[in-house]
Amino acid sequence: MKTIWTSAAVAAAIGCVAAAAVSQERSATAAPAPTAAAAAPRFPSYDPRYPPPPGTPPAQVFQLSQDFPKDYVRQTFPWETIDFKAFPNEYLRAVLNYCLEGNVDVDFRVQDNPVRKWYHAPWLHDDGSQFGGGREYRRGMTRERMSRPFELHSKQTGRGQNWAVGFYNDRGGVGLGKVWLTADGRPDPAKSTFPPNTVACKLLFTDAPVEQVPYLANGKVWTANIYPDTNYNKPRVDKEMRLLQLDVAVKDPRLARSSGWVFGTFVYDGGSPGKTVWDRMSPVGLIWGDDQAVRTDAQRNGVFVNTALTQSRINGFLVEQPGWDYGNRAYVRHHGLGGRVNGPIDSPISSCVSCHGRAGTFANAADPVNRGRPMAMAVFSANKPSDFPMDKFDEFFKPIADGAHLETQDGDRFMTTDYSLQVTGGIRNYYQHLRSQPPVVAESVPNSRGVRAAAPVDLSDAPPLPRVDRDAD
């Protein structure tokens, strides 16, 4: 069976590549990266509203990997020699294997990985809401966009609740440490530029039943402490969840003059012949830019291949074909806006690059009411591409440079966080939490006569900060 990758004006058939053993070339003089001194955990691991019951074995409770390194190992990576534009499947497989190595053996308790440690972003444990999306205590998963009826499969009659956990390699861990391990305890988004070859990986699980999404069969199952249903208005309970999607992101130095990042997404294909769950992860697509000049089919609903796009690659084999009986084979029913790459649970009116490119936090230190406010990621009030307001296209699909820098949106300035929505979300949650605390002292503000100390500010009656949330549609 062939995996068909489409791009620009051609559709090229590239044979599926078996997942090869991961190889990692280290420099002869490389030594383990120094880590911060061991100390009591600085950041909570899970939502305090929903703690583990008394007597729960520690091995069954998620622990945030937060021993952030101060430096990283100098090494080469298997994807560095792969042209991601010409060989997207090989590139994504190399990154996937790197993410899996050692993590599979410890069931993604990433701090225990015997090959290389991985790290979690802080302050995703509590978004300030009683029925919010903060980390659950079993796996550290946070709530993602729910899947609407029939988004995943023609048999899907109900909504699917989706939760995910993401983690960064040591290079990403260095970046996280610079943002969060500050002298005054406040996150510093201006330090959120990640080093080259930072890798982020995210596992996304759903409670959608196999009967309604047959390609979830024979997959990876976790028990998570989540809500009974997508009404999100009752206390959390333990539920079985199945692996649906896996996302990867690489800060590829070859893109240093543009977005800086390559994003890829996989869907689990229970009907494929792979021996393991990971062999059955089928690449959906790869993207490194949003093709701002391409408006073709931007308001077209459904799934299709847009051959006008040049900055993404789509696996054409997964594009749903009318009348086909897929059995328990995976297929996709939508991508992002205009056929741009997005995962099966993601919104059809955005893309991986457009959302992550708007990872940013309000930059005016003299305005404590808005501190922590995130940039808008998309027009999530649009339920489908045909509802997307084209007068907003440039705002959400213009190129955003990598690294931490200032961007303007709707007249306000934001400090970007180098395509990391987890950093942006954590900063938002940190400042939302301060609103429930005693009056906050804002940072000192310079003026013409020097530095003026700011007075305490009572934010207890301030409106909640917008969440970094893709469920608004």
Stockholm file with secondary structure:
# STOCKHOLM 1.0

chainA/1-473         MKTIWTSAAVAAAIGCVAAAAVSQERSATAAPAPTAAAAAPRFPSYDPRYPPPPGTPPAQVFQLSQDFPKDYVRQTFPWETIDFKAFPNEYLRAVLNYCLEGNVDVDFRVQDNPVRKWYHAPWLHDDGSQFGGGREYRRGMTRERMSRPFELHSKQTGRGQNWAVGFYNDRGGVGLGKVWLTADGRPDPAKSTFPPNTVACKLLFTDAPVEQVPYLANGKVWTANIYPDTNYNKPRVDKEMRLLQLDVAVKDPRLARSSGWVFGTFVYDGGSPGKTVWDRMSPVGLIWGDDQAVRTDAQRNGVFVNTALTQSRINGFLVEQPGWDYGNRAYVRHHGLGGRVNGPIDSPISSCVSCHGRAGTFANAADPVNRGRPMAMAVFSANKPSDFPMDKFDEFFKPIADGAHLETQDGDRFMTTDYSLQVTGGIRNYYQHLRSQPPVVAESVPNSRGVRAAAPVDLSDAPPLPRVDRDAD
#=GR chainA/1-473 SS CEEEEEETTEEEEEECCCCCCCCCCBCTTCCCCCBCCCCSCSSCCSCTTSCCCTTCCGGGSCCCCCCCBSSCCCBCCTTTTSCTTTCHHHHHHHHHHHHHTTTTTTTTCGGGCSSCCCBCCSSCSCCSCTTCCCCCTTTCCEECCCBCTTSSCTTCCSCBCEEEEEEECHHHHHHHHHHHSCTTSCCCGGGCCCCTTCEEEEEEEECCCTTTSGGGTTCCEEEEEECSSTTCCSCCEEEEEEEEEEEEEEECGGGTTTTCEEEEEEEECTTSCCSSTTTTEEEEEEESCCCTTCCTTTTCCSCCCCTTCCSEEEEGGGBCCTTCCCTTCCCBSCCSGGGCCCCTTSCTTSCHHHHHHTCEEECCTTCGGGTTCBCCCSCTTCCSGGGCCGGGHHHHHSCCCSSSCEEEETTEEEEECTTCHHHHHHHHHHHHHHTTSSCEECCCEEETTEEECCCEECCTTSCCCCCSCSCCC
#=GC SS_cons         CEEEEEETTEEEEEECCCCCCCCCCBCTTCCCCCBCCCCSCSSCCSCTTSCCCTTCCGGGSCCCCCCCBSSCCCBCCTTTTSCTTTCHHHHHHHHHHHHHTTTTTTTTCGGGCSSCCCBCCSSCSCCSCTTCCCCCTTTCCEECCCBCTTSSCTTCCSCBCEEEEEEECHHHHHHHHHHHSCTTSCCCGGGCCCCTTCEEEEEEEECCCTTTSGGGTTCCEEEEEECSSTTCCSCCEEEEEEEEEEEEEEECGGGTTTTCEEEEEEEECTTSCCSSTTTTEEEEEEESCCCTTCCTTTTCCSCCCCTTCCSEEEEGGGBCCTTCCCTTCCCBSCCSGGGCCCCTTSCTTSCHHHHHHTCEEECCTTCGGGTTCBCCCSCTTCCSGGGCCGGGHHHHHSCCCSSSCEEEETTEEEEECTTCHHHHHHHHHHHHHHTTSSCEECCCEEETTEEECCCEECCTTSCCCCCSCSCCC
//
